[in-house]
Amino acid sequence: MIESLHTRTPELHGGPCAIIDLAALRHNFKVVRNTAPDSKILAVVKANAYGHGIVQAANALSEADAFGVARLKEALALRDAGIRQSIVLLEGVYSHADLDLVAQHGFEPVIHSFEQLQALETWSGNAKLSVWCKVDTGMNRLGFRTDEFALAWLRLSGSSKVQQLRIMTHLADADNREQVRTPDQISRFMRLANDLGVERSIGNSAGLIAWPEARVEWVRPGLMLYGMSPFASTAGPDLGLRPAMTLVAPLIAIRRLNKGDEVGYGGTWRARHDSCIGIAAVGYADGYPRHARTGTPVSVAGKVAPLIGRVSMDMIAIDLTELLRSGEAGAISVGAPVTLWGESLPAEQVAMHADTIPYELVCAISQRVAMKYV
C-alpha cells in the first residue's frame, strides 16, 4: 500500500520496516536528467531495484527511457506488472528458449561473448531483436576484448536476427576521480565506437557524475537513483540526492547495566560505568550488516547513539546512556523507532562502520522486512 509522507513512521509490529520514498526516487531521477540532459536514461533496477522493490521503483521512475536488469526473471516481472518501456538484459541470455522469451516480450539482450553471439545466429526465431554489444575496455569481467571486437561487430551488424544495434562498456574505477584508468577506458571505447554510427552507453552513476565525457547517447544510473553516493568520500545528500530507503525497527527493551557488565555474544562490549542500553528488533537475518562495529551510528527517536557489541540474528544493542543523561528520556521508551539508515542517517556512513558499501546494505534487505511505500 502507498501512503502519504505524513505516515512515514509505520506501526512496527515487532520487527523492522523499510520505508521507500517514491518522491525521492523521482527527485533523484531529475538529478540524473539535469546532469546528463542530452542523454537517454537507462534506469538500472536489477537486484529488486537495489532492495527497493523492482515494480514499485519502475513505476516511480516512469520517465525513464529504458530499464536495466541482470536476469530474465527480473525482466519478466516488469512486463507482468505492465511496464512497457524497453528492458535491457545486462547479462544477456544464452539459450534459444530464452531468446524466444526475449522476442515475445521485446527485451533487449546484451551480447558480450561469442557463445551468446552463436546462440543468436543459430536461433530459429523469425523476429528481429534490438541488441546491445558490450566491449571490454578494462573491467575484465564481461564483454568482447578490443582485439575481438571487430569480428563480433561484423557478425552482429550482418546478422538477419538484429534489427537495432547499440554499443556499451562498463567503467571499473569511475568512483575514483584521480584514477587514470577511467580516461583510458573511455578513450579505448571512443576509438572503437565513434565511427560506427550507433548509440553508445558508458556512464554508470559514478561515470555520469564525475566524467562528462561518459555522458553519451545513453547513461545507466543505478545507485544514485536510490539516493546514495558512489564515491567513498561523500553521501547522497552531498550530491543533491535524497535517500529513498529508510530502515527502521522498534526498540523492544531498555536495560540497566552495572559497571563491568558485558553485552551480547562473546561479551565484546563491557560497561565502563553504570549504563543504560536499548535492544532493537533488527539483525543480520533482516539484512543489517553482521560486521557493523561498536560505534556504528543508529538514530533513536531522532537522536544518534552508538551500536555496541556484536550484531545478533534478530537484535542489536545500543548504548542509550548519554541520550538519557542529556534529558531525552521522555522520547526514548519501548516501542520508539530506531533508524538504521536512511533519511536522517546516510547509508554510506553506516557502510563505512561495517567495512562494506551502501550497495550491499540496501540489496541485503531480507524478505521478512516489511516494505512500506510513501
Sequence and secondary structure as in RCSB ss.txt:
>XXXX:A:sequence
MIESLHTRTPELHGGPCAIIDLAALRHNFKVVRNTAPDSKILAVVKANAYGHGIVQAANALSEADAFGVARLKEA
LALRDAGIRQSIVLLEGVYSHADLDLVAQHGFEPVIHSFEQLQALETWSGNAKLSVWCKVDTGMNRLGFRTDEFA
LAWLRLSGSSKVQQLRIMTHLADADNREQVRTPDQISRFMRLANDLGVERSIGNSAGLIAWPEARVEWVRPGLML
YGMSPFASTAGPDLGLRPAMTLVAPLIAIRRLNKGDEVGYGGTWRARHDSCIGIAAVGYADGYPRHARTGTPVSV
AGKVAPLIGRVSMDMIAIDLTELLRSGEAGAISVGAPVTLWGESLPAEQVAMHADTIPYELVCAISQRVAMKYV
>XXXX:A:secstr
 B  GGG S    SS EEEE HHHHHHHHHHHHHHSTTSEEEEE HHHHHHT HHHHHHHTTT SEEEESSHHHH
HHHHHTT  SEEEETT   SHHHHHHHHHHT EEEE SHHHHHHHHH      EEEEEEEESS  SSSEETTTHH
HHHHHHHT TTEEEEEEE   SSTT TT SHHHHHHHHHHHHHTTS S EE   HHHHHH GGG SSEE   GGG
GT  SSTT  GGGGT    EEEEEEEEEEEEE TT EESGGG EE SSSEEEEEES  GGGT  TT  TT EEEE
TTEEEEEES   SS EEEE HHHHHTT TTT  TT EEEEEBTTB HHHHHHHTTS HHHHHHT  TTSEEEE 
